[in-house]
Amino acid sequence: MTQYALNKCIFDHLRRLENPDDNRAPDDIVTAGYVLDAAELAAVDNGDVAAFHDLGVHPVLINGYCRANGWKRADYKQLFRADQIAAAEATEGVRWQKS
């Protein structure tokens, strides 16, 4: 698996969205130039945030991707499996989630 490449792909996508001259849609991720396996490509093509989590995408990048698509945490939290939700709720009090 190419966890770094997938994280880098999503990170670069979020940086592209910050450019006002780029008319790319929030779910239109460029995968050219990244070494991604079939599961990673499928997750990117489908915008599957639960698969992003399963594939090891950093939670901050998942949050940025979802917010770029206009989703609030309550909107995309339900896409995760029950064990993923329990793990996320266990970290509710951490400082970076309060800002």
Number of C-alpha atoms within 10 A of each C-alpha: 13 13 17 14 18 25 18 14 20 22 18 13 19 18 9 17 18 10 10 8 8 9 9 14 10 17 16 13 18 15 17 8 8 14 16 19 13 10 13 21 15 13 18 22 14 12 18 16 21 18 18 22 17 13 17 14 21 16 13 12 17 20 17 15 21 20 15 16 13 11 14 12 11 8 11 15 18 12 14 17 12 11 9 16 13 11 10 13 10 10 10 11 9 9 8 8 9 7 5
